[in-house]
């Protein structure tokens, strides 16, 4: 008789379940924790001045002796962007496929961490042992090369993590997704499946990346007498390859513009993932040596980002490239939810300069639609499932697909970041919650901007600031100079002399009152100033600026 397996495995998403981005999941069994992905998110609109958002890994720091390593599914920012920040707090070896590792090394080099972080390149079908886990990398397709799904073999059972994927039978580079391996692992019996949900709301299949190449060919022949500028995602190496193929075919030179684009293309061509015909790439300074109809620019900025190359060209601040009337500009991407306004602003600016903007079907998604998700379910046949990667509505759509595929409703877990899901052969339940959250990176400061700082920034942005400067005599507390009032972002001072005079009068009264009551404690004086001035300003203007009294003693 087979002995019943009562080992338990904990699945703990530390980020990535409330938004697109910041993907990081911990798997814990016995004395081992293995991490999958370590991504960043881009700031929300209300995070004023914040550059990036990274996950809070307090749980890992508390269990540092258990952490065995970090396995990465693919090289997109929302899966690798937080690596340098997290590995400064807790060092661990990184396991990734060749191109993914190349992109991670670029990041580590920027942070001066190449020497201290151990890295291993893993091939498809190869397994690595980390603590009580054995992890196998399985070939998948995505909008960046070298994407992998992971099968985690643990004492409690097998878990399959798809990473971001699509099923592309005719990829531009390399092989199609290894569906056979998914099927073989499915036959062994899979305890849990973590499948991505980004496109779960879309029915049908995601078209092959190859279809975009044909569209480019048609566009290149249609606009053969103008300069062509194509905006796309820096990381989509296959897209760049197809643009280069069309450019070569039509005798055009290619310029690559935008820092992230240059980095990715350099890494990809060095590692052999891009095939660039000789004398096709030229530097931006050489553009003037060729007629417009013999050049094509591949650039970042397809999402309307204000600092990206295309936005700078559109608003005329790019140092080397200016938009000419008759330029043809092709957007080879869809706006990510939330970026629609920024993208349409850039399109308007380009159109005003006389350029012709093309939004034709030059983009296919890198994420699986409903039928591909069904295919994975039918091959893997998991006992339990956790929809991951995406907002709640995306994950809910996948939960509905799982039900259609015969997974019992109470075997589908809609987790939140921080939930601890304990699974074993005969049960699965959420048994607790660990601390998670978002840490904001602003310039070189990591985590020094928190909710209070953001609240102050919001306050300053909405209502401005009034600074009150006073000089008091030490000992007696007599007012020697002031109160002087300086304001920024509150009212235009030159047009509001009366208001400022009245405010000053209110402050003089307040100080007289303090003198009469013998109040010499600075904190009390400051509070009196804030209260009286705040009430006066609210009565006069219905605004609540931040009030900062500054007292000096002589």
Helices and strands as residue ranges (DSSP letters): E 9-15, E 24-29, E 32-36, E 40-41, E 52-55, H 58-62, G 64-66, E 67-71, H 77-80, H 83-89, E 94-96, H 98-110, E 119-121, E 127-130, E 133-139, E 148-154, E 157-161, H 179-188, E 190-196, H 210-222, E 228-231, H 237-249, E 253-257, H 259-270, G 284-289, G 292-294, E 295-299, H 309-314, E 328-331, H 340-352, E 356-358, H 370-380, E 382-388, H 392-404, G 409-411, E 419-424, E 427-433, E 438-442, E 445-449, H 451-463, E 465-472, E 479-488, G 493-495, H 497-516, H 522-541, E 546-553
